[in-house]
Amino acid sequence: MTIEASVTAAHLKTTTWPIRFRAACSARPYRLCTDFLAVLTAASLPWSTSLPAIFILLWLLMVIPTIDWELFVLDLADPSRALPLCFVLLAVLGLSWSDATWADRLHGIKPVAKLLLILFLLYDFQRSQRGHWVFVGFLISCTLLMVLSWIVLIVPEFKIAHTASDGVPVKNYIDQSQEFALCAFALAWPMRTAWRKQRWLVAIACATLILLFVANMLFVVSARTVLVTMPVLLALFAWRYLTRRAGILLFAGVVLAGIVVWSTSPYLRQRIADIGVEYQAQDTSGIASTAQRLTYWQKSLKFVADAPLFGHGTGSIRQQFTRDAEGQSGLRAEIVNNPHNQTLNVAIQWGLLGVLVLYAMWVAHTCLFRGDSLACWIGLVVVAQNVVSSLLNSHLFDFHEGWIYVLGVGVAGGMALRQRIRGGDGLATDHLAR
């Protein structure tokens, strides 16, 4: 073989390798594995904290080689993608004016960084035809958890992990309630659709699951945040999908059901009665959740007033509470890194600028779900649940609820974008097909 022929052969090898690699990444088995990792991420979320992180990392590693980076960058003009990126960049810039320890600064980056995954999820599931697999996997997983919750209420020995609450097999009652409420309201759309199409078995199955999820929250265990969120989601469903007459009948039925539940659920009555006891608490020796929140909020407003425009910097919350606790006693001496309100959490660290980015992101993600489809309804429920629950918690930054938001908005948003493009331009079908 001549030198020229050897050079030509080597050149062909170096140029065909990337083509072969791209072809392998576009093959059906590769795409199935990628989507299945997203399903595993969602399905493992109710049970574990480490497994979802492992699965989403593997999913990202498999998605990156398939990305058309030129198109990916162009998509950043979309506010639903640009604003999560801006949020993360603001958190990174906030490191420069924070005087917290570097450990606290880096800890402040972690809950924000996961928002970057929304960009990749939107990109991938805008092109995938299997986004519904993710939601089915999550629903099946939560259904199994709900069945186990009823079981361990009767037989606590069957708990998988040591938990502080009855009827909670793993993790905690706050995460479990968020999952069950999400599943209950997500099922409302397929129940309505099946009923209108006279698919009675599907409608009855959806209604049964909804009742079981709701009954578990009202009779077994629930977070009070969910009791605030559910009426809002119910009103949202009625406003979006029901006629005025149907909406009135629905709310009349809910009121009657509420009276029955209140009279038959000692657990629910105790949860509401505890609010008054907690409000009077002076320290953490007893139940004090309500008083703790009020104390955190009062202090947080003072911290925000000290640096209203740009905040105290990334990871500065604990430092602010530490300084304020000097010479204090009782609840006012507590040192925390979470004020239990998403707006205050952001405002302390990044001021009014951060709050504007947060609210703009919520609005942009709400606008993603304007259509009438299962994906749009699930996405809307995810955003609305996060916004309402963030009045009493920092749920966007909490691990479990934050990942629900990232996966819900990313997958449902990608599906909604796919449906919108296919509906608006038939030529886009080939470009999006996977």
C-alpha positions in Angstrom: 0.0 0.0 0.0 1.4 3.4 -0.9 1.8 6.2 1.5 -0.9 8.2 -0.2 -3.3 5.2 0.1 -2.5 4.8 3.8 -3.2 8.5 4.5 -6.5 8.2 2.7 -7.5 5.1 4.7 -6.6 6.8 7.9 -8.6 9.9 7.0 -11.6 7.8 6.1 -11.4 6.1 9.5 -11.2 9.4 11.4 -14.1 10.9 9.4 -16.4 7.9 9.5 -16.1 7.2 13.2 -18.2 10.3 14.2 -20.8 9.4 11.6 -21.0 5.8 12.9 -21.2 7.0 16.5 -24.1 9.4 15.6 -25.9 6.6 13.7 -25.5 4.3 16.8 -26.9 7.1 19.0 -29.9 7.4 16.7 -30.6 3.7 16.6 -33.9 2.5 18.2 -32.2 0.4 21.0 -30.2 3.4 22.1 -33.2 5.7 22.1 -35.2 3.1 24.1 -32.5 2.8 26.7 -32.3 6.6 27.0 -36.1 6.9 27.5 -36.1 3.9 29.9 -33.6 5.7 32.1 -35.9 8.7 32.4 -38.7 6.2 33.4 -36.5 4.7 36.0 -35.7 8.2 37.4 -39.3 9.0 37.8 -40.3 5.5 39.2 -37.5 5.5 41.8 -38.2 9.0 43.0 -40.9 8.0 45.6 -38.6 5.4 47.1 -35.1 6.7 47.1 -32.9 9.8 46.9 -29.7 8.2 45.5 -31.3 6.2 42.7 -33.0 9.1 40.9 -29.7 11.0 40.9 -27.9 8.0 39.4 -30.5 7.3 36.8 -30.8 11.0 35.7 -27.0 11.2 35.4 -26.9 8.1 33.2 -29.8 9.6 31.1 -27.9 12.8 30.6 -24.7 11.0 29.5 -26.8 9.2 26.9 -28.6 12.3 25.7 -25.6 14.5 25.3 -24.2 12.7 22.2 -27.6 13.0 20.5 -27.9 16.8 20.8 -27.7 19.1 17.8 -25.9 21.9 19.7 -26.6 24.6 17.2 -30.4 23.9 17.5 -30.0 23.5 21.3 -28.5 27.0 21.5 -31.2 28.5 19.3 -33.8 27.0 21.5 -32.5 29.1 24.4 -34.4 32.0 23.0 -37.5 30.3 24.5 -38.2 31.8 27.9 -39.0 28.3 29.3 -35.4 27.4 28.7 -33.7 30.7 29.1 -35.0 31.5 32.5 -33.9 28.3 34.3 -30.4 29.0 32.8 -30.5 32.6 34.0 -31.5 31.4 37.5 -28.4 29.1 37.6 -26.1 31.8 36.3 -27.5 34.2 38.9 -26.7 31.7 41.6 -23.1 31.3 40.2 -22.6 35.1 40.1 -24.0 35.3 43.6 -21.0 33.4 44.9 -18.9 36.6 44.3 -20.8 38.8 46.7 -21.6 36.2 49.4 -19.5 36.3 52.5 -20.7 32.9 53.7 -18.2 30.1 54.0 -17.4 28.3 50.7 -19.0 25.2 52.0 -22.3 27.1 52.4 -21.9 28.9 49.1 -21.5 25.6 47.2 -24.3 24.1 49.2 -26.5 27.0 47.9 -25.6 26.2 44.3 -26.8 22.6 44.5 -30.6 23.1 44.7 -30.5 25.6 41.8 -28.2 23.6 39.5 -30.8 20.9 38.9 -32.9 23.4 37.0 -30.4 23.0 34.1 -31.8 19.6 33.5 -35.1 21.2 32.3 -33.3 22.4 29.2 -32.1 18.9 28.3 -35.5 17.3 29.2 -37.4 19.8 27.0 -35.0 19.1 24.1 -35.1 15.3 24.4 -38.8 14.8 25.0 -39.7 17.3 22.3 -38.3 14.7 20.0 -39.3 11.5 21.9 -42.6 9.7 21.4 -42.4 8.0 24.8 -42.8 10.8 27.3 -46.0 9.2 28.6 -43.9 6.3 29.8 -42.3 8.5 32.4 -45.7 9.5 33.8 -47.0 5.9 33.8 -43.8 4.8 35.6 -44.3 7.4 38.2 -48.0 6.6 38.6 -47.4 2.9 39.0 -44.6 3.5 41.6 -46.8 5.9 43.6 -49.7 3.4 43.4 -47.5 0.7 44.9 -46.4 3.2 47.6 -50.0 4.1 48.4 -51.0 0.4 48.8 -48.0 -0.2 51.0 -49.0 2.9 53.0 -52.3 1.4 53.9 -50.6 -1.8 54.8 -48.0 -0.4 57.1 -50.7 1.7 58.8 -52.1 -1.6 60.0 -48.9 -3.6 60.2 -46.0 -1.1 60.9 -43.5 -4.0 60.8 -43.7 -3.9 57.0 -42.1 -0.5 56.8 -39.1 -0.5 54.5 -37.3 2.2 56.4 -37.6 3.7 59.8 -40.0 6.7 59.5 -41.4 9.0 62.1 -45.0 8.8 60.8 -47.6 6.0 60.7 -48.6 5.0 57.2 -45.3 6.2 55.7 -43.2 3.2 54.4 -40.2 5.3 53.2 -39.0 8.9 53.3 -41.5 11.3 55.0 -45.1 12.3 55.0 -44.4 15.6 53.2 -42.9 13.9 50.1 -45.5 11.2 50.1 -48.4 13.7 50.2 -47.0 15.7 47.4 -46.7 12.6 45.2 -50.2 11.4 46.0 -51.8 14.8 45.4 -50.0 15.1 42.0 -51.2 11.6 41.0 -54.8 12.3 42.1 -55.1 15.5 40.1 -53.1 14.2 37.1 -55.7 11.4 36.8 -58.5 13.9 36.6 -57.8 14.6 32.9 -57.9 10.9 31.7 -60.9 10.3 33.9 -62.8 13.2 32.2 -61.7 12.2 28.8 -62.7 8.5 29.3 -66.0 9.5 30.7 -66.8 11.7 27.7 -65.8 8.9 25.3 -67.9 6.4 27.3 -64.9 4.3 28.2 -66.4 3.4 31.5 -63.8 0.9 32.8 -61.0 3.5 32.3 -63.0 6.2 33.9 -63.9 4.0 36.9 -60.3 2.9 37.3 -59.1 6.5 37.3 -61.8 7.5 39.7 -60.9 4.6 42.1 -57.2 5.6 42.1 -58.1 9.2 42.8 -60.3 8.3 45.7 -57.7 6.0 47.2 -55.0 8.6 46.9 -57.2 11.3 48.4 -58.5 9.0 51.2 -54.9 8.1 52.1 -54.1 11.8 52.6 -57.3 12.5 54.6 -57.4 9.4 56.8 -53.8 8.1 57.0 -51.2 10.9 56.8 -50.8 14.1 55.0 -48.9 17.4 55.0 -51.0 20.5 55.7 -49.4 22.1 52.7 -51.3 19.6 50.5 -54.5 20.5 52.2 -53.9 24.0 51.0 -52.8 22.9 47.5 -55.7 20.6 46.7 -58.5 23.2 46.7 -56.4 25.4 44.3 -55.8 22.4 41.9 -59.5 21.5 42.1 -60.5 25.1 41.2 -58.0 25.1 38.4 -59.4 21.9 36.9 -63.0 23.2 37.2 -62.0 26.6 35.6 -60.1 24.9 32.8 -62.3 22.0 31.8 -65.8 22.2 33.3 -68.9 24.2 32.5 -70.3 26.5 35.1 -73.0 24.1 36.0 -70.6 21.1 36.3 -68.3 23.2 38.4 -71.0 24.2 40.8 -72.1 20.5 41.1 -68.5 19.5 41.7 -67.9 22.0 44.4 -71.2 21.1 46.1 -70.1 17.5 46.1 -66.7 18.4 47.5 -68.3 20.4 50.3 -70.6 17.4 51.2 -67.6 15.0 51.0 -65.6 17.4 53.2 -68.3 17.4 55.9 -68.4 13.6 55.9 -64.5 13.4 56.0 -64.3 15.9 58.8 -66.8 14.0 60.9 -65.1 10.6 60.3 -61.4 11.4 60.3 -59.9 12.0 63.7 -56.5 12.3 62.1 -57.6 15.3 59.9 -59.3 17.1 62.8 -56.1 16.6 64.9 -53.9 18.0 62.2 -56.0 21.1 61.9 -56.3 21.5 65.7 -52.5 21.3 66.0 -52.1 24.6 64.2 -53.4 26.5 67.3 -51.1 24.6 69.6 -48.1 25.2 67.3 -48.9 28.9 67.0 -48.4 29.3 70.8 -45.1 27.4 70.9 -42.1 29.3 72.3 -39.5 26.6 71.6 -39.0 23.3 69.9 -39.7 21.0 72.9 -43.1 20.3 71.4 -44.9 20.7 68.1 -44.0 24.1 66.8 -44.2 24.1 63.0 -46.5 27.1 62.7 -44.6 29.3 65.2 -41.3 28.3 63.6 -42.5 29.4 60.2 -43.7 32.7 61.5 -40.4 33.3 63.2 -38.4 32.4 60.1 -40.5 34.7 57.9 -40.2 37.6 60.3 -36.5 37.3 60.4 -36.2 36.7 56.6 -38.1 40.0 55.9 -35.5 41.8 58.0 -32.6 40.1 56.1 -34.2 41.0 52.7 -34.6 44.6 53.8 -30.8 44.8 54.6 -30.0 43.9 50.9 -33.1 44.3 48.8 -31.8 44.5 45.3 -29.2 41.7 45.0 -29.4 39.9 48.3 -26.6 38.6 50.5 -25.3 36.2 47.9 -25.5 32.4 47.3 -25.6 30.2 50.4 -26.0 33.1 52.8 -29.1 32.1 54.6 -27.5 30.1 57.4 -25.1 32.9 58.0 -27.9 35.5 58.3 -29.7 33.3 60.8 -26.5 32.6 62.8 -25.8 36.3 63.2 -29.4 37.1 64.2 -29.5 34.2 66.8 -26.8 35.8 68.9 -28.2 36.6 72.4 -31.6 35.1 71.5 -33.5 32.2 73.1 -36.3 29.8 72.2 -37.4 29.8 68.5 -35.5 33.0 67.8 -32.2 31.2 68.6 -32.8 28.6 65.8 -30.2 28.5 63.0 -31.6 27.2 59.7 -30.7 27.4 56.0 -34.3 27.2 54.8 -36.9 29.9 55.7 -39.7 27.7 54.5 -40.9 30.1 51.8 -39.5 30.0 48.3 -39.8 33.7 47.6 -37.9 34.6 50.9 -35.4 31.8 50.2 -34.5 33.5 46.9 -34.8 37.1 48.1 -32.4 36.6 51.0 -29.7 35.3 48.6 -30.3 37.2 45.3 -32.7 40.0 46.3 -35.5 41.5 44.1 -33.5 40.4 41.0 -33.7 36.7 42.0 -37.4 37.0 42.8 -38.2 38.5 39.4 -36.3 35.6 37.7 -38.2 33.0 39.9 -41.6 34.5 39.1 -40.8 34.9 35.4 -39.7 31.2 35.2 -43.0 30.1 36.8 -45.0 32.2 34.4 -43.0 30.9 31.4 -43.5 27.3 32.4 -47.2 27.9 33.0 -47.5 29.3 29.5 -46.0 26.0 28.1 -49.1 24.2 29.1 -51.9 26.2 27.3 -53.2 23.3 25.3 -55.9 20.7 26.0 -53.9 17.4 26.4 -52.7 15.1 29.1 -49.2 16.5 28.9 -50.5 20.1 29.3 -52.7 19.2 32.3 -49.9 17.3 34.1 -47.4 20.1 33.5 -49.9 22.7 34.7 -50.6 20.7 37.9 -46.8 20.3 38.5 -46.2 24.1 38.2 -49.4 25.1 40.2 -48.5 22.6 42.9 -45.0 24.0 43.2 -46.1 27.6 43.2 -48.8 27.1 45.9 -46.7 24.8 48.1 -43.8 27.2 47.9 -45.8 29.7 49.9 -45.2 27.5 53.0 -42.0 25.7 51.9 -39.0 26.2 49.6 -40.2 23.3 47.5 -38.4 24.3 44.3 -35.1 23.9 46.1 -36.1 20.9 48.2 -34.7 17.6 46.8 -37.9 15.6 46.3 -40.3 18.4 45.3 -37.6 20.1 43.2 -37.0 17.0 41.2 -40.8 16.5 40.7 -40.8 20.0 39.2 -37.8 19.4 37.0 -39.0 16.1 35.6 -42.7 17.2 35.3 -41.9 20.5 33.5 -39.1 19.0 31.4 -41.0 15.9 30.2 -44.5 17.4 30.0 -43.1 20.6 28.4 -41.2 18.6 25.8 -44.4 16.6 24.9 -46.4 19.9 24.8 -43.9 21.5 22.5 -43.9 18.4 20.3 -47.7 18.5 20.0 -47.7 22.2 19.3 -45.1 21.9 16.5 -46.7 18.9 14.9 -50.1 20.6 15.0 -48.7 23.9 13.5 -46.4 22.5 10.9 -46.8 19.0 9.4 -43.3 19.3 7.9 -41.9 19.2 11.4 -42.9 15.6 11.9 -39.8 14.1 10.3 -37.6 16.5 12.1 -39.0 15.5 15.5 -39.6 11.8 15.0 -37.5 9.4 17.1 
